Amino acid sequence: MIEYLRAAAWVSFWISAFAIAYTYFLYPVLLFVLFSAAQVRRDLRYLAMRSNRRAPLSLRQWPKVSIIMPAHDEETHLPAKLENLKELEYESGMLEIIIVSDGSTDRTNEFLSHVTDPRVTVVILDERQGKPNALNQAVAQASGDVLLFCDAATLFQPDTVRMLARHFVNPNVGVVCGALRFEGSTESKQTEGTYWKYETVLRLMESRLGATLTASGALYAMRRSAYSPIAKNTIIEDLIIPMGARKLGLAVLYDPEAIGVEYAASTVAGEFTRRVRLAIGSFRSIGQLLRIPVDFYTALALVSHKLLRWFVFLFAIVLFVSNMALLNRSIYQLAFLLQIAFYLSALVGYLLRDRAHNLRLVRLGYFLVAMNWAFVLGLYRCLAGRDNVKWQRVA
């Protein structure tokens, strides 16, 4: 009996170790190999055919763009955002801005009542009904051929709208995701900021393979005809909406030149709150995502970049527990010590979170553990039915 248990522990240990290593390290390497091969093919095709591979920077007729911006208690960010919108460079008469205040209780509605920009339409909802409802309300009033979704705290470059809109000259394009640059505190730069750089590299390589999965709700554009009203209990709309476009056979792109500046949560604790909510939506969406027909590269990205990432916490638990049953050999003793050292460093990062400014690896370990713990809590709340679609900014 003991031998069977030890064999089960051995299998569990190595499966879990491989799953974690693959998710964070081996998948990026595999992605780089596939990305490099695809890039070589594109270069050879360009040399042979001399066709322009880039989206045009100027068009004879630019599509009309409707900027969709839901807002809840955004008095801190609205003044800068409204000024930022005035600086956008786009064709005259081809840009409209629809702002929906979702039951705001601060000075958001006061700021919006003084907006004089003729391009701006303000919708004020007396009761807070959630972001999905706010998006549906705004889209219902939009007249643009392209919908550009953004947050109140996201600041655009002057040419951001152009960079996104230029792709829709191709009728096969359904969604274009922008690139975010994070600003924030020292803690957020060493944790979320570092992680986001890693995430951005993955997204760029996936985009070259036509496997872009998700947008950031802070900045992405969509063909109006591809939008369907989303359910009021939708949480991760920036994944569901792009995957819905894929279901229609449309491409989802990522444009690193369409830039927005976003402010990260100032602390890991603040980001943790957001990740719990995202985890609930992630687990709730699995069945829907698996029913969407996708090509090989997109399926690879969906499993490797999303599904496995969402369950890393489970692999980590199994790895730790199974490791304790295999301490009769030095290799497993070393593995166990490395795990203990990692979790202790994460604990140090937590205890010294206000002072460990020069301990980047310690802070990053604390961030990774916290984000995976958010998925533990998110799974529990999802299974217990304790989800909440109401959204709030944590920066």
Salt bridges, closest charged atoms under 4 A:
ASP43 OD1 - ARG53 NH1 2.56
ASP73 OD2 - HIS72 NE2 3.37
GLU74 OE1 - HIS77 ND1 3.02
GLU74 OE2 - ARG393 NE 3.12
GLU83 OE2 - LYS86 NZ 3.30
GLU91 OE2 - ARG162 NH2 2.59
GLU110 OE1 - ARG107 NE 3.42
ASP117 OD2 - ARG119 NH2 2.86
ASP151 OD1 - LYS131 NZ 3.59
ASP151 OD2 - ARG393 NH2 3.77
GLU192 OE1 - ARG275 NH2 3.24
GLU199 OE2 - ARG203 NE 3.74
GLU199 OE2 - HIS305 NE2 2.58
GLU199 OE1 - ARG309 NH1 3.35
GLU206 OE2 - HIS305 ND1 2.74
GLU237 OE2 - LYS131 NZ 3.18
ASP255 OD2 - ARG166 NH2 2.82
ASP255 OD2 - HIS167 NE2 2.68
GLU257 OE1 - ARG54 NH2 3.02
GLU257 OE1 - ARG166 NH2 2.81
GLU262 OE2 - ARG393 NH1 3.57
GLU271 OE2 - ARG274 NH2 2.59
GLU271 OE2 - ARG275 NE 2.79
ASP387 OD2 - ARG284 NH1 2.09
